[in-house]
Amino acid sequence: MQFTGFTQHDFDTFHIEGLEDRMEAIQQRIQPKFKALGDVLTDDLSAMVGSEMFLHIAKHARRTVNPPKDTWLAIAGNKRGYKQHPHFQVGLFDDHVFIWLAYIYELPNKTSIAKNLLKNIKSIENSIPSDFVVSLDHMKKESTSMADINLKEALIRFRDVKKAEFLIGRHIEANDTILRDRDRFIDFVKETFETLVPIYRLAFS
């Protein structure tokens, strides 16, 4: 299928009761869109970072009782997995789409990445627009705008707290018309990733 955008029907998936029923809806409604969108974005990201990137679609395989509150695609430089690597995400909660560069707690070299980000904090602050947002926990909806966050504090927490995370990117509200416009949305995601690629590279320098 061709990616056509996200609709209210997709967001309503997260109001379906029960693990099996919600997972079935995620697999039928959202994952085919992730595959179509991810194939486009993976090629572009590979070109942006200068090495091959691989698409992963969240399977939520560890869940046995509680249905997922969100779902996502991830693009990473590793074919076998993404959680232990810096990666890019596009995903949905019930009220917004998130577009992230994600450093999550499973990174084995989290401390050294955090130190590198702290060392380059000025260039991060100068290159990231104020409408971008930061999250310190990928499980939560809440995020803080670049205009309001104490970035140094956030990165120190990311460095020092074992379960702390650092995700930076953009949110789009579920009712935003850009989500129904395939080309506008894809361009928006690409532009977001392009802005974040220099920060992604800091993880490897």
SEVEX-723540 format. One record per residue: residue number from 1; chain; x negated, y negated, z negated of N, C-alpha, C in turn. Coordinates in Angstrom, 3 decimals, m for minus. Each point is the difference from the previous one (the first is absolute). Layout:
# residues N
[NUM,'A',[X,Y,Z],[X,Y,Z],[X,Y,Z]],
...
END
This chain:
# residues 205
[1,'A',[m0.837,1.200,0.000],[0.837,m1.200,0.000],[m0.875,m1.253,0.000]],
[2,'A',[0.587,m1.108,0.422],[m0.696,m1.287,m0.075],[0.445,m0.718,m1.272]],
[3,'A',[m0.926,m0.646,m0.658],[0.353,m0.764,m1.195],[0.878,m1.188,0.400]],
[4,'A',[1.134,m0.165,m0.691],[0.938,m1.081,0.344],[0.210,m0.996,m1.125]],
[5,'A',[m0.668,0.212,m1.137],[0.188,m0.884,m1.146],[0.677,0.739,m1.139]],
[6,'A',[0.201,m0.701,m1.111],[0.675,0.573,m1.168],[1.358,m0.665,m0.196]],
[7,'A',[0.993,0.780,m0.411],[1.358,m0.514,m0.193],[0.436,0.223,m1.448]],
[8,'A',[1.164,m0.562,m0.350],[0.531,0.179,m1.352],[0.196,1.485,m0.325]],
[9,'A',[0.325,0.772,1.019],[0.190,1.449,m0.162],[m1.257,0.660,m0.583]],
[10,'A',[m1.158,m0.471,0.442],[m1.264,0.528,m0.526],[m0.161,m0.345,m1.484]],
[11,'A',[0.305,m1.245,m0.358],[m0.147,m0.430,m1.395],[1.012,0.705,m0.910]],
[12,'A',[1.179,0.283,0.543],[1.043,0.688,m0.781],[m0.413,1.417,m0.401]],
[13,'A',[m1.000,0.538,0.680],[m0.530,1.334,m0.325],[m0.331,0.114,m1.492]],
[14,'A',[m0.486,m1.104,m0.578],[m0.481,0.054,m1.390],[1.123,m0.127,m1.025]],
[15,'A',[1.247,m0.047,0.494],[1.146,0.033,m0.910],[0.669,1.378,0.013]],
[16,'A',[m0.535,0.913,0.791],[0.544,1.368,0.043],[m0.442,0.740,m1.264]],
[17,'A',[0.964,0.610,m0.682],[m0.302,0.722,m1.245],[m0.630,1.372,0.313]],
[18,'A',[m0.899,0.436,m0.873],[m0.551,1.349,0.092],[m1.227,0.099,0.882]],
[19,'A',[m0.978,0.776,m0.459],[m1.274,0.145,0.712],[0.181,0.583,1.399]],
[20,'A',[0.714,1.108,0.108],[0.126,0.674,1.304],[0.704,m0.870,1.025]],
[21,'A',[1.119,m0.618,m0.394],[0.767,m0.815,0.942],[m0.785,m1.229,0.440]],
[22,'A',[m0.688,m0.630,m0.960],[m0.771,m1.189,0.374],[m1.186,0.373,0.883]],
[23,'A',[m0.662,1.100,m0.333],[m1.126,0.434,0.825],[0.451,0.348,1.415]],
[24,'A',[1.142,0.617,0.116],[0.529,0.334,1.326],[0.253,m1.269,0.812]],
[25,'A',[0.554,m1.026,m0.657],[0.256,m1.275,0.689],[m1.308,m0.690,0.388]],
[26,'A',[m1.006,0.051,m0.889],[m1.308,m0.583,0.325],[m0.588,0.687,1.237]],
[27,'A',[0.105,1.329,0.015],[m0.560,0.769,1.123],[0.740,m0.277,1.305]],
[28,'A',[1.299,m0.214,m0.076],[0.789,m0.183,1.228],[0.016,m1.453,0.482]],
[29,'A',[0.120,m0.930,m0.946],[0.170,m1.406,0.380],[m1.315,m0.743,0.160]],
[30,'A',[m0.915,0.221,m0.955],[m1.165,m0.890,m0.112],[m1.277,0.605,0.581]],
[31,'A',[m0.252,1.276,m0.266],[m1.272,0.569,0.440],[m0.202,m0.008,1.515]],
[32,'A',[1.043,0.236,0.822],[m0.217,m0.130,1.447],[m0.416,m1.416,0.409]],
[33,'A',[0.542,m1.001,m0.703],[m0.397,m1.392,0.265],[m1.447,m0.230,m0.419]],
[34,'A',[m0.385,0.575,m1.152],[m1.388,m0.121,m0.444],[m0.964,0.604,1.015]],
[35,'A',[0.377,1.134,0.563],[m0.879,0.664,0.978],[m0.177,m0.896,1.225]],
[36,'A',[1.109,m0.534,0.509],[m0.061,m0.846,1.205],[m0.765,m1.297,m0.282]],
[37,'A',[0.289,m0.628,m1.121],[m0.686,m1.234,m0.379],[m1.464,0.279,m0.310]],
[38,'A',[m0.249,1.056,m0.744],[m1.362,0.344,m0.411],[m0.921,0.291,1.162]],
[39,'A',[0.523,0.651,1.037],[m0.831,0.293,1.175],[m0.503,m1.290,0.651]],
[40,'A',[0.865,m0.998,0.064],[m0.382,m1.309,0.577],[m1.038,m0.681,m0.892]],
[41,'A',[0.290,m0.043,m1.306],[m0.870,m0.725,m0.924],[m1.360,0.666,m0.172]],
[42,'A',[m0.031,1.335,0.054],[m1.264,0.723,m0.197],[m0.989,m0.326,1.115]],
[43,'A',[0.476,m0.050,1.222],[m0.877,m0.356,1.124],[m0.565,m1.407,m0.176]],
[44,'A',[0.885,m0.922,m0.397],[m0.450,m1.384,m0.175],[m0.981,m0.147,m1.157]],
[45,'A',[0.287,0.684,m1.104],[m0.908,m0.074,m1.149],[m1.359,0.613,0.311]],
[46,'A',[0.000,1.090,0.764],[m1.271,0.617,0.406],[m0.863,m1.015,0.751]],
[47,'A',[0.651,m0.762,0.871],[m0.723,m1.035,0.757],[m0.478,m1.121,m0.930]],
[48,'A',[0.838,m0.381,m0.949],[m0.348,m1.102,m0.908],[m1.185,0.341,m0.899]],
[49,'A',[m0.007,1.250,m0.538],[m1.065,0.350,m0.950],[m1.218,0.608,0.696]],
[50,'A',[0.164,0.382,1.257],[m1.129,0.517,0.765],[m0.317,1.457,m0.253]],
[51,'A',[0.948,0.735,m0.575],[m0.173,1.451,m0.171],[1.379,0.650,m0.025]],
[52,'A',[0.019,1.307,0.199],[1.286,0.683,0.134],[0.777,0.004,m1.311]],
[53,'A',[1.296,m0.327,0.112],[0.900,0.012,m1.155],[1.077,1.062,0.240]],
[54,'A',[0.571,0.499,m1.099],[0.943,1.120,0.102],[1.294,m0.310,m0.748]],
[55,'A',[1.100,0.437,0.596],[1.326,m0.244,m0.564],[0.392,1.105,m0.977]],
[56,'A',[0.528,m0.405,m1.143],[0.558,0.918,m1.001],[1.391,m0.500,m0.372]],
[57,'A',[0.947,0.893,m0.149],[1.352,m0.381,m0.416],[0.285,0.655,m1.343]],
[58,'A',[0.398,m0.803,m0.977],[0.212,0.507,m1.365],[0.992,1.157,0.001]],
[59,'A',[m0.389,1.082,m0.657],[0.865,1.194,m0.051],[0.748,0.127,m1.327]],
[60,'A',[m0.465,m0.712,m1.031],[0.617,0.061,m1.335],[0.069,1.447,m0.511]],
[61,'A',[m1.016,0.774,0.324],[0.018,1.445,m0.276],[m0.059,0.326,m1.485]],
[62,'A',[m0.556,m0.899,m0.815],[m0.133,0.287,m1.434],[1.323,m0.161,m0.752]],
[63,'A',[0.975,m0.589,0.643],[1.254,m0.288,m0.707],[0.855,1.255,m0.145]],
[64,'A',[0.510,0.194,m1.203],[0.856,1.167,m0.248],[1.370,m0.398,m0.547]],
[65,'A',[0.117,m1.219,m0.546],[1.271,m0.426,m0.592],[0.434,m1.370,0.518]],
[66,'A',[m0.827,m1.021,m0.257],[0.400,m1.369,0.322],[m0.193,m0.317,1.481]],
[67,'A',[1.038,m0.525,0.671],[m0.166,m0.376,1.407],[m0.918,m1.215,0.139]],
[68,'A',[m0.750,m0.100,1.093],[m0.916,m1.140,0.168],[0.754,m1.320,0.111]],
[69,'A',[m0.580,m1.047,m0.619],[0.599,m1.344,0.067],[m0.499,m0.774,1.215]],
[70,'A',[m1.045,0.544,0.635],[m0.547,m0.637,1.199],[m0.655,1.079,0.849]],
[71,'A',[m0.366,m0.367,1.221],[m0.727,0.928,0.875],[m0.857,m0.813,0.951]],
[72,'A',[m1.008,0.618,0.606],[m0.966,m0.782,0.763],[m0.756,0.859,1.003]],
[73,'A',[m0.621,m0.707,0.941],[m1.041,0.591,0.838],[m1.318,m0.592,m0.476]],
[74,'A',[m1.060,0.762,0.129],[m1.335,m0.475,m0.369],[m0.950,0.256,1.165]],
[75,'A',[m0.937,m0.910,0.193],[m1.004,0.149,1.052],[m1.372,m0.138,m0.648]],
[76,'A',[m0.806,1.045,0.139],[m1.305,0.049,m0.679],[m1.058,0.539,0.948]],
[77,'A',[m1.250,m0.185,m0.399],[m1.115,0.477,0.814],[m0.323,1.462,m0.213]],
[78,'A',[0.846,0.717,m0.708],[m0.220,1.415,m0.270],[1.178,0.798,0.545]],
[79,'A',[m0.290,1.057,0.709],[1.048,0.797,0.653],[0.793,0.844,m1.000]],
[80,'A',[m0.646,0.406,m1.084],[0.620,0.966,m0.914],[0.878,m0.646,m1.069]],
[81,'A',[m0.260,m1.256,m0.330],[0.788,m0.645,m1.043],[m0.294,m1.482,m0.073]],
[82,'A',[0.773,m0.705,m0.812],[m0.180,m1.454,m0.083],[m0.135,m0.520,m1.427]],
[83,'A',[0.480,0.741,m0.999],[0.081,m0.555,m1.356],[m1.371,m0.284,m0.606]],
[84,'A',[m0.997,0.749,0.404],[m1.345,m0.199,m0.551],[m0.842,m0.938,0.877]],
[85,'A',[0.687,m0.729,0.869],[m0.692,m0.910,0.923],[0.759,m1.325,0.072]],
[86,'A',[m0.718,m1.104,0.254],[0.721,m1.229,0.304],[0.894,0.257,1.216]],
[87,'A',[1.231,m0.488,m0.027],[0.903,0.276,1.117],[1.028,m1.114,0.162]],
[88,'A',[0.618,m0.002,1.149],[1.055,m0.957,0.315],[1.343,0.716,m0.103]],
[89,'A',[1.026,m0.727,m0.442],[1.325,0.597,m0.142],[1.074,m0.901,0.610]],
[90,'A',[1.050,0.640,0.515],[1.268,m0.680,0.262],[1.076,0.884,m0.615]],
[91,'A',[0.870,m0.592,m0.829],[1.006,0.829,m0.652],[1.219,m0.788,m0.432]],
[92,'A',[0.952,0.714,m0.595],[1.280,m0.587,m0.397],[0.338,0.327,m1.442]],
[93,'A',[0.453,m1.004,m0.747],[0.826,0.174,m1.185],[1.442,m0.257,0.465]],
[94,'A',[0.952,m0.045,m0.927],[1.390,m0.192,0.433],[0.309,m1.434,0.404]],
[95,'A',[m0.925,m0.942,m0.304],[0.307,m1.407,0.289],[m1.093,m0.732,0.785]],
[96,'A',[m1.077,0.683,0.335],[m1.038,m0.664,0.806],[m0.927,1.005,0.674]],
[97,'A',[m0.682,m0.500,1.034],[m1.102,0.734,0.642],[m1.297,m0.542,m0.580]],
[98,'A',[m0.947,0.895,m0.277],[m1.326,m0.451,m0.440],[m1.045,0.372,1.035]],
[99,'A',[m0.979,m0.883,0.141],[m1.135,0.195,0.904],[m1.248,m0.211,m0.855]],
[100,'A',[m0.752,1.051,m0.236],[m1.101,m0.086,m0.966],[m1.345,0.438,0.583]],
[101,'A',[m1.052,m0.593,m0.528],[m1.312,0.645,m0.083],[m0.048,0.524,m1.427]],
[102,'A',[m0.164,1.296,m0.163],[0.169,0.624,m1.315],[m1.280,0.663,m0.502]],
[103,'A',[m0.357,m0.388,m1.211],[m1.040,0.695,m0.755],[0.712,0.572,m1.223]],
[104,'A',[0.288,1.308,m0.006],[0.772,0.557,m1.106],[m0.901,0.774,m0.963]],
[105,'A',[0.571,0.388,m1.138],[m0.821,0.496,m1.116],[m0.764,1.284,0.317]],
[106,'A',[0.406,0.714,1.045],[m0.684,1.259,0.317],[m1.338,m0.173,0.726]],
[107,'A',[m0.360,m1.242,0.321],[m1.296,m0.254,0.636],[m1.147,0.465,m0.905]],
[108,'A',[m0.874,0.870,0.484],[m1.111,0.450,m0.844],[m1.022,m1.104,m0.288]],
[109,'A',[m0.139,m0.960,0.919],[m1.004,m1.072,m0.184],[0.677,m1.343,m0.266]],
[110,'A',[1.089,0.037,m0.754],[0.807,m1.184,m0.314],[m0.823,m1.127,m0.644]],
[111,'A',[m0.874,0.379,m0.941],[m0.778,m1.010,m0.737],[m0.922,m0.774,0.931]],
[112,'A',[m0.703,0.709,0.878],[m0.940,m0.698,0.897],[0.746,m0.849,1.029]],
[113,'A',[1.180,0.466,0.445],[0.811,m0.815,0.919],[0.447,m1.279,m0.704]],
[114,'A',[0.464,0.141,m1.246],[0.445,m1.166,m0.771],[m1.135,m1.004,m0.178]],
[115,'A',[m1.196,0.495,m0.299],[m1.161,m0.891,m0.166],[m0.290,m0.763,1.289]],
[116,'A',[0.107,0.697,1.113],[m0.239,m0.633,1.299],[1.042,m1.072,0.301]],
[117,'A',[1.261,0.300,m0.316],[1.061,m0.987,0.211],[m0.218,m1.222,m0.898]],
[118,'A',[m0.402,0.250,m1.245],[m0.269,m1.122,m0.914],[m1.157,m0.866,0.503]],
[119,'A',[m1.008,0.665,0.531],[m1.168,m0.722,0.534],[0.395,m0.910,1.169]],
[120,'A',[1.052,0.405,0.714],[0.443,m0.743,1.191],[1.335,m0.720,m0.222]],
[121,'A',[0.295,m0.301,m1.267],[1.320,m0.538,m0.333],[0.297,m1.328,0.696]],
[122,'A',[m1.002,m0.833,0.147],[0.226,m1.311,0.644],[0.422,0.165,1.449]],
[123,'A',[m0.660,0.894,0.732],[0.373,0.185,1.409],[1.380,0.633,0.119]],
[124,'A',[0.384,0.848,m0.975],[1.349,0.573,0.011],[1.021,m1.120,m0.207]],
[125,'A',[m0.237,m0.833,m1.022],[0.932,m1.101,m0.295],[0.120,m0.969,1.172]],
[126,'A',[m1.097,m0.220,0.696],[0.021,m0.962,1.112],[0.613,0.565,1.275]],
[127,'A',[0.007,1.331,0.141],[0.458,0.582,1.275],[1.431,0.535,m0.042]],
[128,'A',[0.568,0.155,m1.200],[1.340,0.585,m0.112],[1.041,m1.101,m0.199]],
[129,'A',[0.993,m0.084,0.884],[1.038,m1.035,m0.124],[0.806,0.121,m1.291]],
[130,'A',[0.571,m1.125,m0.445],[0.693,m0.038,m1.287],[1.296,0.801,m0.013]],
[131,'A',[0.539,0.341,1.191],[1.245,0.792,0.026],[m0.270,1.504,m0.147]],
[132,'A',[m1.264,0.396,m0.001],[m0.330,1.411,m0.269],[0.239,0.285,m1.480]],
[133,'A',[0.214,1.278,m0.310],[0.289,0.380,m1.380],[m0.963,1.093,m0.460]],
[134,'A',[m0.111,0.128,m1.317],[m0.880,0.996,m0.612],[0.819,0.849,m0.975]],
[135,'A',[m0.253,1.295,0.010],[0.607,0.917,m0.968],[m1.121,0.745,m0.721]],
[136,'A',[0.223,0.287,m1.261],[m0.986,0.749,m0.787],[0.483,1.404,m0.315]],
[137,'A',[1.148,0.384,0.617],[0.565,1.331,m0.236],[0.915,0.342,1.169]],
[138,'A',[m0.398,0.997,0.811],[0.774,0.306,1.216],[1.369,0.614,m0.303]],
[139,'A',[0.222,0.401,m1.259],[1.280,0.598,m0.373],[1.070,m1.065,m0.272]],
[140,'A',[m0.437,m1.240,m0.173],[0.942,m1.061,m0.384],[0.289,m0.941,1.161]],
[141,'A',[1.234,m0.525,0.005],[0.397,m0.956,1.037],[m0.699,m1.347,m0.155]],
[142,'A',[m0.255,m0.373,m1.250],[m0.456,m1.357,m0.288],[m1.362,m0.296,0.636]],
[143,'A',[m0.137,m1.249,0.427],[m1.291,m0.463,0.502],[m0.128,m1.482,m0.335]],
[144,'A',[m1.210,m0.522,0.143],[m0.265,m1.413,m0.302],[m0.623,m0.646,1.225]],
[145,'A',[0.454,m1.201,0.324],[m0.535,m0.669,1.189],[m1.450,m0.411,m0.231]],
[146,'A',[m0.741,m0.107,1.098],[m1.395,m0.453,m0.076],[m0.077,m1.383,m0.631]],
[147,'A',[1.040,m0.796,0.200],[0.024,m1.353,m0.561],[0.048,0.026,m1.527]],
[148,'A',[0.589,1.063,m0.577],[0.236,0.038,m1.448],[m0.918,0.943,m0.773]],
[149,'A',[m0.646,0.917,0.691],[m0.755,1.026,m0.737],[m1.371,m0.500,m0.437]],
[150,'A',[m0.439,0.493,m1.153],[m1.394,m0.184,m0.408],[m0.765,1.192,0.580]],
[151,'A',[m0.609,m0.210,1.161],[m0.603,1.102,0.744],[m1.167,0.632,m0.769]],
[152,'A',[m0.781,m0.840,m0.655],[m1.147,0.525,m0.757],[0.485,0.949,m1.101]],
[153,'A',[1.024,m0.417,m0.725],[0.578,0.829,m1.064],[0.514,1.335,0.554]],
[154,'A',[0.699,m0.084,1.137],[0.571,1.203,0.627],[m1.100,0.981,0.405]],
[155,'A',[m1.092,m0.531,0.558],[m1.086,0.869,0.462],[m0.814,0.565,m1.169]],
[156,'A',[m0.124,m0.755,m1.082],[m0.671,0.527,m1.195],[0.813,1.154,m0.579]],
[157,'A',[1.333,m0.174,m0.022],[0.871,1.081,m0.483],[m0.130,1.237,0.899]],
[158,'A',[m0.023,m0.239,1.315],[m0.172,1.086,0.966],[m1.310,0.743,m0.250]],
[159,'A',[m1.037,m0.742,m0.341],[m1.319,0.599,m0.270],[m0.014,0.798,m1.301]],
[160,'A',[0.642,m0.540,m1.042],[m0.202,0.527,m1.353],[1.072,0.971,m0.487]],
[161,'A',[1.191,m0.055,0.583],[1.096,0.853,m0.472],[0.169,1.167,0.963]],
[162,'A',[m0.084,1.206,m0.542],[m0.033,1.202,0.836],[1.176,0.095,0.976]],
[163,'A',[1.199,m0.305,m0.476],[1.201,0.145,0.837],[0.343,m1.268,0.786]],
[164,'A',[m0.785,m1.051,m0.176],[0.297,m1.265,0.681],[m0.258,0.120,1.498]],
[165,'A',[0.789,m0.737,0.767],[m0.102,0.028,1.457],[m0.084,m1.424,0.535]],
[166,'A',[m0.304,m0.101,1.292],[m0.032,m1.310,0.647],[0.551,0.156,1.412]],
[167,'A',[1.162,m0.611,0.227],[0.628,0.022,1.324],[0.243,m1.444,0.425]],
[168,'A',[m0.337,m0.321,1.222],[0.159,m1.365,0.496],[0.645,0.040,1.386]],
[169,'A',[0.959,m0.876,0.215],[0.690,0.003,1.296],[1.205,m0.906,0.010]],
[170,'A',[1.086,0.483,0.600],[1.207,m0.824,0.146],[1.251,0.821,m0.267]],
[171,'A',[1.053,m0.691,m0.418],[1.336,0.585,m0.140],[0.945,m0.656,1.001]],
[172,'A',[0.963,0.778,0.484],[1.075,m0.545,0.843],[1.322,0.456,m0.609]],
[173,'A',[0.864,m0.949,m0.317],[1.297,0.338,m0.597],[0.841,0.813,0.986]],
[174,'A',[0.833,0.887,m0.557],[0.785,0.927,0.829],[0.925,m0.706,0.987]],
[175,'A',[0.428,m1.212,m0.336],[0.942,m0.709,0.890],[m0.687,m0.912,1.015]],
[176,'A',[m1.329,0.032,0.046],[m0.731,m0.852,0.947],[0.176,0.531,1.421]],
[177,'A',[0.366,m0.895,0.921],[0.287,0.419,1.384],[m1.231,0.561,0.714]],
[178,'A',[m1.199,m0.321,m0.478],[m1.211,0.525,0.653],[m0.016,1.532,m0.002]],
[179,'A',[0.656,0.608,m0.997],[m0.009,1.467,m0.113],[0.810,0.670,1.101]],
[180,'A',[0.914,m0.747,0.622],[0.828,0.566,1.081],[m0.629,m0.241,1.378]],
[181,'A',[m1.108,m0.737,0.000],[m0.643,m0.378,1.267],[m1.341,0.736,0.098]],
[182,'A',[m0.004,1.074,0.755],[m1.172,0.882,0.078],[m1.302,m0.766,0.242]],
[183,'A',[m0.029,m0.809,1.053],[m1.250,m0.644,0.397],[m0.466,m1.030,m1.023]],
[184,'A',[0.934,m0.798,m0.511],[m0.356,m0.998,m1.015],[m0.546,0.672,m1.250]],
[185,'A',[0.651,1.087,m0.409],[m0.439,0.698,m1.213],[m1.388,0.613,0.194]],
[186,'A',[m0.205,0.681,1.116],[m1.312,0.620,0.254],[m1.092,m1.070,0.042]],
[187,'A',[0.283,m1.123,0.639],[m0.985,m1.089,0.045],[m0.308,m0.527,m1.401]],
[188,'A',[1.034,m0.092,m0.833],[m0.165,m0.481,m1.369],[m0.893,0.956,m0.814]],
[189,'A',[0.246,1.304,0.164],[m0.807,0.994,m0.723],[m1.449,m0.054,0.490]],
[190,'A',[m0.183,m0.064,1.311],[m1.361,m0.052,0.555],[m0.749,m1.233,m0.498]],
[191,'A',[0.688,m1.123,m0.021],[m0.613,m1.248,m0.457],[m0.388,0.118,m1.485]],
[192,'A',[0.862,0.640,m0.784],[m0.293,0.222,m1.423],[m1.233,0.884,m0.157]],
[193,'A',[m0.041,1.098,0.736],[m1.150,0.904,m0.065],[m1.286,m0.710,0.429]],
[194,'A',[0.106,m0.800,1.050],[m1.171,m0.721,0.506],[m0.591,m0.909,m1.085]],
[195,'A',[0.879,m0.647,m0.744],[m0.436,m0.868,m1.097],[m0.680,0.804,m1.103]],
[196,'A',[0.447,1.252,m0.188],[m0.490,0.832,m1.105],[m1.233,0.840,0.348]],
[197,'A',[m0.288,0.165,1.271],[m1.131,0.854,0.409],[m1.331,m0.425,m0.640]],
[198,'A',[m0.312,m1.314,m0.081],[m1.267,m0.359,m0.661],[m0.071,0.462,m1.464]],
[199,'A',[1.144,0.027,m0.695],[0.020,0.486,m1.386],[m0.161,1.519,m0.015]],
[200,'A',[0.625,0.676,0.964],[m0.183,1.450,0.149],[m1.480,0.318,0.185]],
[201,'A',[m0.681,m0.782,0.822],[m1.426,0.248,0.270],[m0.862,m0.161,m1.253]],
[202,'A',[0.421,m0.887,m0.913],[m0.776,m0.215,m1.232],[m0.133,1.276,m0.823]],
[203,'A',[0.957,0.915,0.156],[m0.051,1.249,m0.748],[m1.158,0.891,0.437]],
[204,'A',[m0.524,m0.265,1.190],[m1.034,0.883,0.551],[m1.361,m0.680,0.055]],
[205,'A',[m0.076,m1.254,m0.437],[m1.279,m0.711,0.131],[m0.827,0.104,m1.278]],
END
